[in-house]
């Protein structure tokens, strides 16, 4: 039951944060983003906390913990347009301000932390 409540809370927090960023009106044709892909929400939350508190850079944590091959490049995925990523990832990336680290985002691949590095 505790896990269910925690997961429900994380999902609600994600959507509340998403509503805030959508309302801010971030519009771009392409975004450049990096991500860290891990297996569980607890690890994603701890990594985000460590980065936000200044205990290491996003790129360092991507190299150390990401399950995606992009981790070796600091998580850099390059530029992508709408429709190129799975919907949950795309929504988060296109609505995230440059330089900010997302809350954990769930896709069928696992839990992502996303950092948009540029938009054009």
N, C-alpha and C positions, 0 to 999 in steps of 0.2 A: 504494500500500500504506500509506503514511504517513497519508493522509486516512482510509482505512478504519479503521486502528488508532485514530486520534484520535476519529473518530465513535463507534466501539465503546466507547472509554473514556468519552466524554461520556454515552452512553446508560447504561452501567453505573453511573456516578456518580449520574445522575439517579435510577435505581431504588434505589440504596443510600440516597440521601437521602430518597426517597419512603418506603421501609420505615421509616426512623427517624421520620418525621413521622406516618405511619399508626399506629405503635406508641404515639405520644404521645397519641392519642385525641382529636384535634380534631374536634368534632362541632358542626355548626351547620346551621340550616335554610337560611340565606342568607349569602352573603359579598359584600362590596363589594371589588372589585379594580380595579387599574390594570394596564396592560401596555404593553410596548414591543415592537412587531413589526418584525423585520428579516429580511433575506434569507438570512443565513448565520450559522453557529454562532460563527465567529471574531469577528464584529462584536458578537454578543450577549455573548460572554464578555468582550470588551474594555469594553463599556458597563457591564456588571455590576461589573467590577473598578474602573473609574473611579468609579462611584457609591459602592461600598463603601469606597474609599479617600478619599472626601470631595471629589472633584473636581467635584461638581455634584449636583443633586438628581435623583431619579427623574423628577419632573415635567418638569424642564428637558430631560433626555435624551429623554423621550417626545416633547416638542415638536420637538426637533431631528432625531430619527432614525426615529421610528415611521412605518411605512408605513400604519398604520391611521388613519382619520379621528379616532379618539379621542385621538390624539396631541396634537391641538390643545387638548384639555382635560387635558393632563398624563397622558393614557393612561387616564383614569377610565372604567370600564365600568358604574358604578353597581352596584346589588345584583342578584344572580341566584341562582336556585335550581338544585339538581341537575337535570340533564337539559336545561339551556338552552345549554350550551356543548359544544364537541366534547370527547370523553372525556379526551384527554390533558390538555387545559387544565383541565377540571373537577377531575380527580384532583389535579393540582398545587395549584390554588387552594383546594380544600376541606381540604387537608392542610398548608397553609402557615401558620405563625404570623403574627399581625397584625404588620405593619411589616417583616417579613423579605422579601428579594428572592430569588426562586427562581433556581436554576440554569437555563440555557436549556432550554426545553420546545419540542419539535418538534410541529407540527400540519401539516395540508395547506396552511395559509396561510403558513407560514414558522416562524421561530424567535421565541419569546416569552420575555420576562422578565416575571414576574408579581409584583406586590406587593399583598398583601391589606391593605386599610385598615380593615376592620371586619367583624364577623360578628354575626349575630343569629339 
